[in-house]
Amino acid sequence: CTLYDNFLYTTMLIEGTLNSYLADIDKQAQERLLLLTKQIAEQENVTEQLKADNAMLWVQKMNEFQSRVREVIYNEIIYA
């Protein structure tokens, strides 16, 4: 953390804006997670039919996609 980060955190805490800021970041991250996971599943042809035919493989693939997407989100939104 830098001095600026500490100043920004303290300022937001004092002003009472920290919780709404964090809630907004969380909302953005959740929306991005759903969107990117859906897009990757479509690209990789992981469908509802696969879910019906082989639920374990579907869960494995979806978990893999979400893991990949989380890394993107951490870099784009959380740690930016």
C-alpha positions as CSV (number, residue, x, y, z in Angstrom):
1,C,0.0,0.0,0.0
2,T,1.2,3.5,-0.8
3,L,0.7,6.6,1.2
4,Y,-2.0,7.7,-1.3
5,D,-3.8,4.4,-0.8
6,N,-3.8,4.9,3.0
7,F,-5.0,8.5,2.6
8,L,-7.8,7.4,0.2
9,Y,-8.9,4.6,2.6
10,T,-8.9,6.9,5.6
11,T,-10.7,9.7,3.7
12,M,-13.4,7.3,2.5
13,L,-13.8,5.8,5.9
14,I,-14.2,9.2,7.5
15,E,-16.6,10.4,4.9
16,G,-18.7,7.3,5.1
17,T,-18.2,6.4,1.4
18,L,-16.1,3.3,1.8
19,N,-18.9,0.8,2.2
20,S,-20.8,2.0,-0.9
21,Y,-17.5,2.1,-2.9
22,L,-16.8,-1.5,-1.9
23,A,-20.4,-2.6,-2.6
24,D,-20.1,-1.0,-6.1
25,I,-16.8,-2.8,-6.8
26,D,-18.3,-6.1,-5.6
27,K,-21.3,-5.6,-7.9
28,Q,-19.1,-4.8,-10.9
29,A,-17.0,-7.9,-10.2
30,Q,-20.0,-10.2,-9.9
31,E,-21.6,-8.9,-13.1
32,R,-18.3,-9.3,-14.9
33,L,-17.8,-12.8,-13.5
34,L,-21.2,-13.9,-14.8
35,L,-20.8,-12.3,-18.2
36,L,-17.3,-13.6,-18.9
37,T,-18.1,-17.1,-17.6
38,K,-21.1,-17.3,-19.9
39,Q,-19.1,-16.1,-22.8
40,I,-16.3,-18.6,-22.3
41,A,-18.8,-21.4,-21.8
42,E,-20.4,-20.5,-25.1
43,Q,-17.0,-20.4,-26.8
44,E,-16.0,-23.8,-25.3
45,N,-19.4,-25.3,-26.2
46,V,-20.3,-26.1,-22.6
47,T,-24.0,-26.2,-22.8
48,E,-27.1,-27.2,-20.8
49,Q,-27.1,-30.4,-22.9
50,L,-23.6,-31.2,-21.4
51,K,-25.0,-30.4,-18.0
52,A,-27.8,-32.9,-18.5
53,D,-25.5,-35.6,-20.1
54,N,-22.5,-35.3,-17.8
55,A,-23.1,-33.0,-14.8
56,M,-19.7,-33.7,-13.2
57,L,-17.8,-32.6,-16.4
58,W,-20.1,-29.5,-16.7
59,V,-19.3,-28.5,-13.1
60,Q,-15.6,-29.1,-13.6
61,K,-15.6,-26.9,-16.7
62,M,-17.6,-24.1,-15.1
63,N,-15.3,-24.1,-12.1
64,E,-12.3,-23.9,-14.4
65,F,-13.9,-21.0,-16.3
66,Q,-14.8,-19.1,-13.1
67,S,-11.2,-19.5,-11.9
68,R,-9.8,-18.1,-15.1
69,V,-12.3,-15.2,-15.0
70,R,-11.5,-14.4,-11.4
71,E,-7.9,-13.8,-12.3
72,V,-9.0,-11.4,-15.0
73,I,-11.4,-9.6,-12.6
74,Y,-8.7,-9.4,-9.9
75,N,-6.4,-7.7,-12.4
76,E,-9.0,-5.5,-14.1
77,I,-11.2,-4.4,-11.1
78,I,-9.9,-5.4,-7.7
79,Y,-6.2,-4.7,-7.9
80,A,-6.3,-1.9,-10.5
